[in-house]
Amino acid sequence: MCSNMEMKIVACYGALYLSAMLALPDSQKCSKGFNLKKGKCIDQDECEENYPEDMGLCGKNAYCVNTIGNFYCMCEKGFQTSEGSTNFTAESSLTCKDIYECLEDKEICGSRPCINTSPMYYCGCNEGFVVNVNSDCDDVNECLEENICWPNATCTNTAGSYDCVSNAGFAIKSGGNNFTLPQEPRAAVCSIDETNHCGNGTCHIGTSGPYCACQDGFTNYGNKATRCTALDCDAFKDTWDLKENVAIAHNLLTQLKRKCEDLTKGEDPEDFDDPDLLWRLLLVIDQLLLTGALNENRKVSKFLDLVESALNLIGPFIDAGRIRRSYAHTELDLLNHKGAMPPQGVAILSTKPVTLNITLETVSGDPSLYPGFASVSLLSYANLETFTDGFFSGINPQANESFVINSKVVTVSVTNTNTSHLEEPVILTFSHLTRGNGRLHLCVFWNASNGNGSWSADGCTAVESNSEFTVCSCNHLSTFAVLMALYDVEATFELQVATWVGLSLSLICLLICILTFSLIRSIQSPRTTIHLHLCISLFVAALIFLVGISRTENQNACAVIAGLLHYFFLAAFCWMCLEGVQLFRMVILVFNTNFRTLYMMTGGYGVPAAIVAISALINPKGYGTQRYCWLNVDFIWSFLGPVCVIIAINIFFFLITAWKLAQKFSSLNPDLNTLQKIKAFTVTAVAQLCVLGITWIFGCFQFEKNTMVMSYLFTIFASLQGLMLFVMHCLFSKQVRDEYGNLLSRFNAPPKKSYSEFSSFPSKQHASKSSQDTGESHI
């Protein structure tokens, strides 16, 4: 009976078990869930009993969990009962059903489609994407499939899809040029606006599709499917009378002019496919540099214009790829690209003295004007700097400034004709011909429009420079070089001597002040603590300034030196500010007029540390210049800004202090002794603020311009800082002078006499009294 009723299997087994148990005597019976073995009741593992595989004790999609004297059923992962639970008893009628996660949590897969399975679920990918090994979705590049677009169309992959773009001169038969339907064939047509397609030419339909017939003076370099561009053949006219002086140059110019005119007349450009043409051009350049024919700036301008025109004329006929050529006086690195689509990325070209970084988008220019090729060349000259040295009128040098070319001269030429203002600047790294520290280097280009031609710095900046190289950034293309500024050596030597002597004197005075404030206990107070740390800050700053201000060989070390100078000079101003606040508290407050040491250290050293840290995070390249290890000109306000704020705060507290002092002097019972001390303190504090502030007014001009007057004034006032602090806080203080006198008297005192044992006690009394009268130094 049980075998014919599948749903009562469990009940049937239970009935058999119960019958067997009833047949046993009461003394041999065990509780439910236990079996009697060898006279002992042992837990019965119901989960080990045999049941049909498709059902089991707990039914489908569930498994049995044994417990002591009982068991329960647990749903497998991804399943739950109709009540929403995952465990239940076998006696209940509950069963395990699949959890439909995609309905319960609609955001479980985010923007991806959720696909339910039994059990669990998985996140699929939207159309146009495929799941990768990390269960993420990757875009499917449909353009890799063969013939996905009709002929005369180019596939362009997009995120999750693709577009079929008509080739130049073709459009879909239903009309229009923009489309996304790959099924529709393309027919050869001329553009609706012929100027956009052919430029200065006329569009025609041929057997192989549309082509452009260029007007006179324009060419598409034999690629009839591309637009027509202007070609200036006048650049190849021999205006130098080279026929007698440099015959080979005259012959090449004649050949280039003829070929150029043939191109502009629509002639077949096959003659340009000459592998020796580029070699002959470089040979002619060598000859012109060797013979000294470039002895005028007018001829230099003509020569450079000729080189650029020749490279642009020959470039389209050179095979795609890279060409490197080196000769006696020239070195060339040329990169040529050919294809239906403009190139993208960054190109790095180099010759021995120069490296060029340029984007290929800059090389090809406007994509709508792309002629089917893109060429960029870097040409360096071995001795052109000797012919162009001295033409510096475009820089407008000052009376005390002179320059010399300190790099090889290079020409950068590209296919793009619109290079007067580039969106992405080109980066050139020049090696110096003469290595020297502390020299100012300028990035310049040859400006042929300035008279007959001269060097100019417009549009070019030096982003990095040291004794070995200079990195230039320029927003236009031309012929470039690096100039080194020369200054009066005699004046520089005198200034260096004044700097060393003056700052050495300041360091000695500051060291005496530091020893005085730290070792003489009788004068120590919160105010002398401020003076001590002010002197320490100025001492460290002056020492670093003296040793490292001109150490520009290593840019990283120079930046660290600049950061330390920034920090300690700011710390000096912060300690001066704390002195102004302390004087204010002495006048206003009656009790608790002193600062806590922690507060003073936070204000004196913590505030400048925070300013320097923020400044370094905002602009880490602002530390270090070409000439000095100091803040960049554009970054100088990270020092001047806090200094101006500190000076303003000090002036505010000094004015309040002076006002309160005047009130207390006019009161009925003034404490004249205390007030006179505070008045003297205030006067000295104002004096030291003036000297330190004036010093940095001249210091700003010192680092920006090579003005000898400002340099000498800065050196003089910087030297006065240590001397002034020593005079005002040590020599003008009677208490300190007395301590100095006591100290000197101890060194100059006569030897002590020996006393007998009987006279020792009176001597001690006398010594004690003498010490009280003289105020002996406590060092």
PyMOL commands that set and color helices and strands:
alter all, ss='L'
color gray80, all
select helices_A, chain A and resi 2-4+6-22+26-28+46-48+101-104+142-144+194-198+234-236+242-245+247-264+269-272+276-291+297-317+360-364+367-369+384-388+393-395+489-519+521-523+526-548+555-588+597-618+620-622+633-635+637-665+672-704+708-731+734-748+757-774
alter helices_A, ss='H'
color red, helices_A
select strands_A, chain A and resi 34-37+40-43+62-67+70-75+79-81+87-88+96-98+114-116+121-123+129-131+137-139+153-158+161-166+170-172+186-188+201-206+209-214+218-219+229-230+321-326+330-338+346-350+354-359+373-381+402-405+409-414+426-431+441-447+454-456+460-465+469-474+479-486
alter strands_A, ss='S'
color yellow, strands_A
deselect
rebuild
show_as cartoon
